[in-house]
Amino acid sequence: MNAKLLVGVAVIGLVAALAGVSFLSPQPDADMAGDAPVESVNIDLEIDSLSTLAVTERNATFEIGFTATNPNPGTVLLQYVKYTVRTDDQRIHVGLIGERPEGFVASSNFITILPDSAVKLDDKFSIRNTGSNPELWEAIASGTVVWSVSAEASYNHSSFVAGGEHLETFEFDAVPATRG
């Protein structure tokens, strides 16, 4: 058989196959074509608890808990929640739940929040008694301290290619001390 004839038959067969696939594939409806963009809503972050787990003369250990809620119809990828714990305008602790990638080739373990659902985020931290503020340490030991917490959440909608990065800040005042 002639090689040119064989190549010609193969090309005609490939073109026919591609035409058949494109003709038979489902065409998007007008509703699905993206004529009306879906508005994205910011995630919601609530503080669940700030519990005192243990207090000694030298150290105190705490556990903080948040709930991140995704009210959007699409998935949200939460990168991190950075939080600051204060009392009487004195910064006590700064913590990070998740990871903040740095550099060009950095990767991260993202927290996936499915549409119309929530995830719990917890972190433990310890502080050391320096002896410079005995009133604060007494309030921590007795459970009468009142905390204020500020937080920022970094996230993207559905993927890091679509939607861009969002950074939301949250303030929680008068968070009561609880025993864990």
C-alpha positions as CSV (number, residue, x, y, z in Angstrom):
1,M,0.0,0.0,0.0
2,N,1.1,3.5,-0.8
3,A,2.5,5.4,2.3
4,K,0.9,8.7,1.2
5,L,-2.5,7.0,0.9
6,L,-2.1,5.5,4.4
7,V,-1.2,8.9,5.9
8,G,-4.1,10.6,4.1
9,V,-6.6,8.0,5.5
10,A,-5.2,8.4,9.0
11,V,-5.5,12.2,8.8
12,I,-9.1,12.0,7.5
13,G,-10.0,9.6,10.3
14,L,-8.5,11.8,13.0
15,V,-10.4,14.9,11.7
16,A,-13.7,12.9,11.5
17,A,-13.1,11.7,15.1
18,L,-12.5,15.2,16.4
19,A,-15.5,16.6,14.6
20,G,-17.7,13.8,16.0
21,V,-16.5,14.4,19.6
22,S,-17.0,18.2,19.4
23,F,-20.4,17.7,17.8
24,L,-21.6,15.2,20.4
25,S,-20.2,16.9,23.5
26,P,-22.8,18.7,25.6
27,Q,-23.1,22.4,24.9
28,P,-23.4,24.8,27.9
29,D,-26.7,26.2,28.6
30,A,-27.2,30.0,28.7
31,D,-27.5,29.7,32.5
32,M,-24.2,27.8,32.8
33,A,-22.3,30.0,30.4
34,G,-21.3,32.4,33.2
35,D,-23.4,35.4,32.0
36,A,-24.1,36.3,35.6
37,P,-21.1,36.0,37.9
38,V,-21.7,34.6,41.3
39,E,-20.9,37.0,44.1
40,S,-18.6,35.6,46.7
41,V,-19.2,36.4,50.3
42,N,-16.4,36.7,52.9
43,I,-15.9,33.8,55.3
44,D,-17.0,34.1,58.9
45,L,-14.7,33.5,61.8
46,E,-16.0,33.0,65.3
47,I,-14.1,32.4,68.5
48,D,-15.4,29.3,70.3
49,S,-13.3,29.3,73.4
50,L,-10.2,30.5,75.1
51,S,-9.5,27.9,77.9
52,T,-6.9,27.8,80.6
53,L,-5.6,24.3,80.6
54,A,-3.0,24.6,83.4
55,V,-1.4,27.3,85.6
56,T,1.7,26.9,87.7
57,E,3.9,29.6,89.3
58,R,6.1,29.6,86.2
59,N,3.8,28.8,83.2
60,A,0.2,28.8,82.0
61,T,-1.1,26.8,79.1
62,F,-4.1,27.8,77.1
63,E,-6.2,26.4,74.2
64,I,-8.0,28.7,71.7
65,G,-10.7,27.5,69.4
66,F,-12.2,29.1,66.3
67,T,-14.9,28.1,63.8
68,A,-14.4,29.2,60.2
69,T,-17.6,29.1,58.1
70,N,-17.9,29.3,54.3
71,P,-21.3,30.7,53.2
72,N,-20.3,30.5,49.5
73,P,-21.6,28.0,46.9
74,G,-17.9,27.1,46.1
75,T,-15.0,25.7,48.1
76,V,-12.8,28.0,50.1
77,L,-9.1,27.3,50.7
78,L,-8.0,28.7,54.1
79,Q,-4.3,29.4,54.2
80,Y,-3.9,30.5,57.8
81,V,-5.5,32.3,60.8
82,K,-3.1,34.6,62.6
83,Y,-4.4,35.6,66.1
84,T,-3.3,37.9,68.9
85,V,-4.4,37.5,72.5
86,R,-4.5,40.6,74.7
87,T,-5.7,41.6,78.1
88,D,-5.8,45.3,79.3
89,D,-4.1,46.3,76.0
90,Q,-1.1,44.1,76.8
91,R,-0.2,41.6,74.1
92,I,0.1,38.1,75.7
93,H,0.5,35.8,72.7
94,V,0.6,35.8,68.8
95,G,-0.2,32.5,67.2
96,L,-0.7,31.0,63.7
97,I,-3.0,28.2,62.7
98,G,-2.1,26.9,59.3
99,E,0.9,28.0,57.2
100,R,2.0,31.1,55.5
101,P,4.0,30.1,52.4
102,E,7.0,32.3,51.7
103,G,9.2,32.4,48.6
104,F,8.6,31.5,45.0
105,V,8.4,27.7,45.3
106,A,6.7,27.5,48.8
107,S,3.8,25.2,49.3
108,S,1.3,25.0,52.0
109,N,-1.2,22.6,53.6
110,F,-4.5,24.5,53.0
111,I,-7.6,23.9,55.1
112,T,-10.4,23.1,52.7
113,I,-13.9,24.5,53.7
114,L,-16.6,23.0,51.6
115,P,-19.6,25.1,50.4
116,D,-22.1,26.1,53.2
117,S,-20.1,24.3,55.9
118,A,-17.6,25.1,58.7
119,V,-14.4,23.8,60.2
120,K,-13.0,23.9,63.7
121,L,-9.5,25.3,64.3
122,D,-7.7,24.8,67.6
123,D,-4.3,25.8,68.9
124,K,-2.5,25.4,72.2
125,F,0.0,27.9,73.6
126,S,1.9,28.6,76.7
127,I,3.1,31.8,78.4
128,R,5.8,32.2,81.0
129,N,5.4,34.1,84.3
130,T,8.1,36.8,84.2
131,G,7.1,38.2,87.6
132,S,6.6,41.7,86.1
133,N,2.8,41.6,86.3
134,P,1.6,39.8,89.5
135,E,-2.0,41.1,89.1
136,L,-2.2,39.5,85.6
137,W,-0.9,36.2,86.8
138,E,-3.4,36.2,89.8
139,A,-6.2,36.9,87.3
140,I,-5.1,34.1,85.1
141,A,-4.8,31.7,88.1
142,S,-8.2,32.7,89.5
143,G,-9.9,32.6,86.1
144,T,-11.1,36.2,86.2
145,V,-9.0,37.5,83.3
146,V,-11.0,38.9,80.4
147,W,-9.3,38.5,77.0
148,S,-9.6,40.3,73.7
149,V,-8.6,38.5,70.6
150,S,-7.9,39.9,67.1
151,A,-7.5,37.6,64.1
152,E,-6.8,37.7,60.4
153,A,-7.7,35.0,58.0
154,S,-6.1,34.5,54.6
155,Y,-8.0,32.5,52.0
156,N,-9.0,32.0,48.4
157,H,-12.2,31.0,46.7
158,S,-12.0,27.5,45.0
159,S,-8.4,27.7,43.9
160,F,-5.3,29.9,44.1
161,V,-5.6,30.6,40.4
162,A,-9.2,32.0,40.5
163,G,-10.5,34.7,42.7
164,G,-7.3,36.1,44.3
165,E,-6.2,36.1,47.9
166,H,-8.6,37.5,50.5
167,L,-7.4,38.8,53.9
168,E,-10.1,39.4,56.5
169,T,-9.7,40.8,60.0
170,F,-11.8,40.0,63.0
171,E,-12.1,41.4,66.5
172,F,-13.4,39.6,69.6
173,D,-13.8,41.7,72.7
174,A,-14.5,40.6,76.3
175,V,-13.8,36.9,75.7
176,P,-14.3,35.3,79.2
177,A,-11.7,33.0,80.7
178,T,-12.8,29.4,80.9
179,R,-11.2,26.3,82.5
180,G,-10.4,23.5,80.1
